[in-house]
Every structure is written in structure tokens, then in C-alpha cells.
Amino acid sequence: MDSITSYIAKELQLQERQVKNTLALLDEGATIPFISRYRKERTGSLNEVQIIDIQNLNNKLIELNKRKVTILASIEEQGKLTNSLRKQIEETLSLNTLEDIYLPYKPKRRTRATIARDKGLEPLATILWQQSNNNPEQVAAQFITKEVPTTDDALQGARDIIAEWINENERARTNIRNIFSRTATITAHVIKGKEDEGSNYSHYFQVDEPLKRCYSHRLLAIRRAEKEGILKVALQPDENLCKEQLSRLFIKNNNAASQQIEQATDDAFKRLLKPSLENELAAENKKIADREAIQVFVENVRQLLLAPPLGHKKILSIDPGFRTGCKIVCLNEQGDLLYHTTIFPHPPQNDTTKAAETLTQLITHYHIEAIAIGNGTAGRETALFVQKQVNQYIPTMMVSENGASVYSASTIAREEFPQYDVTVRGAVSIGRRLLDPLSELVKIDPKSIGVGQYQHDVDQVELKKALDQTVISCVNTVGVELNLASRYLLTYISGLGPQLAQNIIDFRTQNGPFSSRKDLLKVPKMGVKTFEQAAGFLRIVNAENPLDNTAVHPENYHVVLKMAKDLNCTVKELIKNKSIQQKIDITRYITDEIGLPTLNDIMAELAQPGRDPRQGLNIVQFDNTIQSINDLKIGMILNGVVTNITNFGAFVDIGIHENGLIHLSNLANHFVHTPSEIVSIHQQVIVKVIDIDVNRKRIQLSMKDVPQDTK
């Protein structure tokens, strides 16, 4: 355990105490959000990312140790496990090195070397290996049999055995692996006859560049094209350097036997080492590209989930359409469905008069305070129609439809609205996304939200794991209102899960709203440990105890009570009165269990109880004179909203069907490593149109030399 702790601390540049305490908390069943928020004294205020890194590296080492046990058992069974070999295996912290050590002992399928051994040629290989004999043919003649008819056959078999020895040599594999890593180039060319079919990959028809300089999005695109049969791809190291290294390692003399070793060395490289390490390097670089792509996806999803909510408003939501009409739903402040209908303001019906009347009546009757319009088919046309009918005091906002259709057909949607069809459910989802994006988007598989790059090409297990962690992090960062939260939202609260979330809903339905956090302990299967993990992330508005509507954990209520008592006031007065709060000397309340990090968090909560960390919602005003790509002109300056971020740039909604792309090189006047340095999802930007391809429906945008509104 100590060696693992030391290794993790060194790798992550943390203190051993931080790693040890974090691993202990994880072993005790504490969740990452709980540890990050409420155990800062024990972890040294590690954030969620650092805790996840510790957990992931620890899991990796656990799997490595499991592999060591298997390997040790296998070698011991063969009767070949020496004390020095055991020590070498036990001290190894690299999976590649571990597998290199095991390779000579690994059970093999029938190879050229095993066939040669079966023919009795290993003694000949041993003689050649010593490189002291200047007449290999003469020695080889002693091994001629019915199965080995000539000296050439004998020497070939011996070289096959030697080639396998070279391939299984740990030092050789390590050195060649390092050369591969430093010098490998990736080459790709289009397969003849696939030019038209693979036109989307035309940028990669002729690739020849250092692998370490191949950006993750390029590598994933190349590998996808290879998988689809469009490209032929290879990794090519500096072969001369590889052969020189092998020669230095294995050719120890200058005689006829050494020439045999040289032939075996060339064969070992071409037939065994190169293909093996090429596959290994390809897999490793794919993992790196996957991690980078997943990180982009994760950050985009985080920004989407933490998008500003409109808050408790009465919403009219529209799922636009042409032939099938625009589905309208009216929602109350909690997002409950009050009414639904369909209007047909667009071709082929063009019933604008009736559509306008219906819209006006619904706005008046349901006291509508905001309008949400899906940004899919007919979205822009519907927005223009609505803006003509609605006074300027009712905000109208375009809302992303990505994933709405997935939700509409899901089990969750059928449970919520069993009596309605998918179009009504979709319109409700669009409206609820405006009310509170987080509460609605947690019902949808994050992969369906429509952000990220190459999400179908990366490791799906790692992607799901990262996205699930992101959703959990976002939900607990914001916290939820216990008496309003859906089962789906409660599921992600620290320590809960689907069953307890449902138990909370059932308890709330049967007994009415929760009046205090401690009532959670009455919920079936809610144990003390689970309550500890969850309570701080659940809010109760108008609770008996005002601290129940803050992020102050119940385990620390006594600290606030003591503060209030010392200041001769109530907790409610302490929360409301900043002048009283300023009189608190928090150092007086430091104990062995509670330090400055927790006390500072408590003071922040007292200053802004129940504060929502999400920023306020702003409404972007698109240029109404631009209704399609045909209205664009190079040099136009337009308002836009960032809708997606990739490693190569950001996509921006400028108020028409097609999103424009700001390439990485056009995000700023200075060099930009990643787009996230400059922009974020939902950020409002001002862009210049620099290129328009009407046929391919592609728009190139730039933020260079374009002043941004920083309000």
C-alpha cells in the first residue's frame, strides 16, 4: 500500500498524505463530490479532477497487480520462477515492461521457432548465438536429419529460434519501443477506387507526418477512414536507427556466425518486433487520442449541463415543423404540462392567421413569461413568425433540440407522459431545457446531446465512465431542491442511486414535502452513511432550519449555531445580516476535525445561502436580415452562440440552419493551443464571415480583429 501511495503521489505531484487519505475515504465508500466538498481537511483541498486521477491510477495499479499474480503463477507452474525474476516482476510499474518480461515464458501458439525446436535445432542456435564459430555450415551439417534435409534448412531453423530470442529480449523491446515513440511517422493513402466514396476524408488521402505531431482529431479521422476501408494506414519508425540499435545489442563479433545473427536480427525486426510494436504504438496513440477527444466531450457536456437556467417562469414551448406543423405546449413554473396544440404557420398550409390567434390566446390565458423554440427544422422560420406576433417584453429563445427526439422515445418520457405522443414530449423537453437545462438533460444519454468530436470512435467504456462522472459532478455542484427534484435528477446525487431516488419520491408523494433534511432518515433504506453522503447536496426551500437550504452539511450545523450564540442572534438572523457575519472570527472555531477550508465554505454559504453557481441567462439577438446561407456575404459581422467545441475549432450558431466554424487559427490574434482557452459552450460571440461554400453548406468564421462585447 505504501509503495502504491508513494507512486501515485509522485506521478500526480501530490503529497503522500493527500493520496493516502483520499484512498482511505474512497475505500470507506465516500463519493467523489462528497470528498471534494466536505473532506477538504483530510485531502488538503483536492478538487474532483485530482480525486478522480487518484482513483483511476489506483485502479490501474490494482489491475496491474492482478496481472502480476497471473504471470507469477504461470511462470511458477513452469518451474522457471527464480527469486530475481519474482523481484523484477513485483517491482515493475509498467504494463508494457511486465508483458516484455513475461513474453519468453508466455504459452505460445505454433511458431517457426517452436517448429525448429521440435526438430532439435536449439543447440545449433545456442552455438551460433555465442558467435565464436567461423564455420556455421560445418556445425549445421551435424543437425541434418530427415526433417532437416540440408544445412541451409538447419541454419534457417536456428535463425528462427534466435529471432524469437531477440523479439523476447526485454532490453531490445524497450529500446525499439523508445525509437518507435520518438521517430514514428504515420502514413495514409487512399485505396484505389475509393476516392468518391471517401470524399469526406479527402484531407487525409496523402498523409506523411510525425506521429507525435498528429493531432488527436486527425488521428481519429484517419483511423475511422481506415476502418471504413477508405485509407491504407501504417506507422513507420526510423528503421536504420532500429537496426543499428539491435546490432549494437546482439552482434558481438565479426565472423560467419555473427553474419547469421545479423540475418536473424533483421528477420526479428521485420517479422516480429516491428509488427508487434507498431500495433502496440497504434493502440497507445489511439488511447491518447481517445482521452483528448473524451476530455473535449466531457468539458462540452459540463458546460451544457451548467448552462444558466431561466428559473421558475411560465413557458410556451414550440417544437417547429413544416408539413406536420409546430407543436405547442404550455408549462407552469415547475415545468408541468398544462396544454398542448398544433399550429401551421408554414408551407404547405400557411395558416398564419389562425396560428397567430392561437399563439396570442395561449400567451394571454396562461400568462406566458418566456417562449422556447427548438432550433431544428423550421426553427429559424418559426422564430421569425413568433417575433412578429409577440411583444418585445416576452423573451423568445432558441433552444437546442439535440437529444430531444431520443428523450421523446425513451422509457423515461413514456413514464412521464404515457398519454402523449413523441411530438408533445419533445416540445415539453425543449421548454424544460429553458427552465432548467440540468434537470432536463440528465434524462438523456450524454452522447445524444450533440457535442464533442468522434464520440462513436473512442473507447465507449471510457467515454461512458467519464460522462457519468461529469453528470454526477454537475448535479452535485449545483445541488437540487429536494421537494421539486425528479427521480432522474436525484439519482445522480452523491450516495443515492435509482432505488433511493425512487424511495424519496414515493415518501414525498405519501407524506408531502420534506420540512427538514433530517426527515430523509425516515425514507426506506436511507442509512446514516448514505444520509451523510447526500444531505449537503439537497436543498429545502422554506425549511424549518434555514441551514437546510444551504450547502452547509448537517454535521457542521453545530458550528453555525455556536457562531449565532456567540453573537447573540438566531441562525436566521445570522444568514440575513452581513454586518453580523463580518464580526465572526473563524479562527475561533477551528478544531481537530474542522479547519479553515470548511469554515471558509460555511462563511460563503452564510453570505449567499443556496447560491446557484450557474451564471445568469442572456438572450442573443441574431441579425433578422440573415435568414439563410444565401444571405451571407464575406466580411459580415454577426452575433453568434457557440454550440460545439472540438480540438480543431468551435461551431457557432449565427441564426440560420447551418452553423459556422471558427477554426483554431481564427479564434484569436495570438497562438491558441485549444479552443476552450477562448470560448465555451453557449458563449455569445461576435464573428466575421471569411468564407462561404454554398454547395457544401460550409461557413468559415473568424474572431480575429473582431472586438467582443464583454458585458
Steps between C-alpha positions, in 0.01 A plus 500: 500500500780742591680442169177557308431819697852627436479419130162674457621804694810526284313450173231757584738737685300482822589443862493140621264603782251633246508178300483274805202682651318519168540127438379432855188712444428324172541163672251615765243553224516879483408651163724734305267805534472441876876463547570811292242715678495375860833334572743776401695475824580134435588540132675835514216656296539275197248571225286241322740463206791423732293248695390330179864486387596330827213253465581420138871451560430284805259285296764468229755381756250254645449350153877493450540306825232253391695443180820448701330227706391321181848528345679384814271199527559413133881519526501312830292222346768468231764462773691804372426761771824615665524743790656767278225456238231523767658820635522647149131428435381626838689830467381576146250786469461494121261260329711500182813411696311232690382339178854522356635313803229236464534458123769224508285298744164569336333189355528528123312380200706300249763736359798460267722491808298226676504292179879541486531396864290192433751411229784515754662821375522696827856377574607631160339835579690508831833438324431776245387735778847480656648636172828315550475255209621608155351205312126480573437270203735241643322508836157501331591182312488314831127581528390362161215250540200383306312808625801728438632386160764773439738725687303800370186357662690449825638855500159644412340319792774620735450858380126466564575407861749786537249747348251398769765549772566850368130580484455383859799692634368763744781748435461472123125557520543800731762663275307441177180615668671828591622544141148435374362757741758764401524451125184331370316663212141431408430449132161474337391481138164447338426150375465500123138532394383640836553868416131585446370284783750656738470861386435613858851382582669675208725694744659167595551343155874573520638514856862468602581672828662430839258302713568711809386809306180342372217672690247275667213604272713421191605163639140403581384609155779301333423191704129532425577522127725196533221308674258595221742369237585842354863536610802277532683606818843407637739610772862515389792546741856593408596145389870574468509622860312190614739266320804686632368462853435127455844451347666668799305276736547162331789497250810446711755381245596520135492148364273261313294422811447873556368525144240238593404710804474807276256318270300386802497855637362642174235226493410559866446870432298467179294194589456525877608823670376753248144361457466445875620844603313668215176350632596596855583858398182531295295382797681734739457802274136410448459505879666843516275631221200346675589672826534837330174459309320380813635798692361738236165319514497505880571873517230575242245290688598669825441842347164388358384355830608812687333734250307779674137417583221743427353418838140448606309659211188412306621368164348459157713246315495427128636197316509644145405323178385573145260236369407355840465844660645653815415317819432743787494420872437728796690427822468641850791621714589145599494372141166319531305464176183711500390496136610395154392569143639537146522802270583506127661835414735358233463337159313307379209618721613862558220552752668802656181673615373214711850426626539862615162496675580176681839630606352825638223319689739254664740774607216692662316205656806334652679826590803393298829659610740348246492306172733212412541395135689190387790577268442211258300488177287815456647644821628822348178553301290439810704746703447773240127427494472509880699822529253674272209397722646544849576825676861567586449446873464124462847356435520248215793261501629231268571177687713209381292201393795260516385188679136610525389226262700246702323614816159501329524131414665396828359300787535809720280708267239223481493484879458877529247541219338162421196661340689727259687434177867571429434847353341626823778346707760665277342842539485456878869407507591813301309721744643334806852545365441872514362483854787288632740332253658278765173350623393410147829394342572241771218295346693463174807291421777764487621352169169615345533864607687585181837632613853366477699337223525141375303373800414179315867426428642528851502231770133479592561365851736788582264752340202380704705500818623857441157630404331337798758660730434835332123480549546404866744787548266756341192391692683513833673828416160665457307300758129425465178611664389191689128574469509573125771271364403215270608142559745532211672801656510348849664187357822694445518647848798379701426163662146450366451310176175393325337302783548758774397778262174316437454441874536874560238577234262238646552636853440855379183394319361319804603747772516836325803728461804452720521764770854417609805307383484271801165369371701326228599245764136384501525401131519119462859374459647843575781412739718736703794459260291575192342799676851630573596474132181656361366756746728791417396495133124508569326833562166566670356843425309646797623223730457517876876536530630762254828308471305227319490733199877539491801286414601493868510133595280393793811366675616863524175664611636515857775735380249749360285467813804585713577800276144626542507442876832683532350797313175485698280447194308223326629301206237664279622846605859396443422388146311818414738755654839548335607752762462231767693251285789744476544480877584129485862402566503156337832405658312465833308205356794292377505151652679173429219408258414839350762724346508821298391339169167385648451819699559713190241292313253553786555876491447505122168321549388736773577793267305350209283213625388257231698690235471350152852486349359529148526845339200705396323438168559745215302511178690532173353719227565358152495712186144464367612597149704177481259212453706250299854432385418681175462828692857487630781706358870483575598768749164506685521548878237291679389398848530131576484235771758222541321165461787251490873491565753258350877490502512672162257783565157616616163480326280805526126555446454827309122473470467280190476125447875452442747557781823675411847379601764714666820306434755488780722739302220760477398515865746771601790709375741300716582129492226284653572148626137394545170678421390471865764763585287754312139381485249282684167338416212756495746791494377794296759614247534751219640348183606598151403293194823414313389224261173356369456171313131493407518163321657321799306722744816597685568836662842611626500760777766696686535685828832656402495879520130485595432690826295287741224636723629429850188606689 
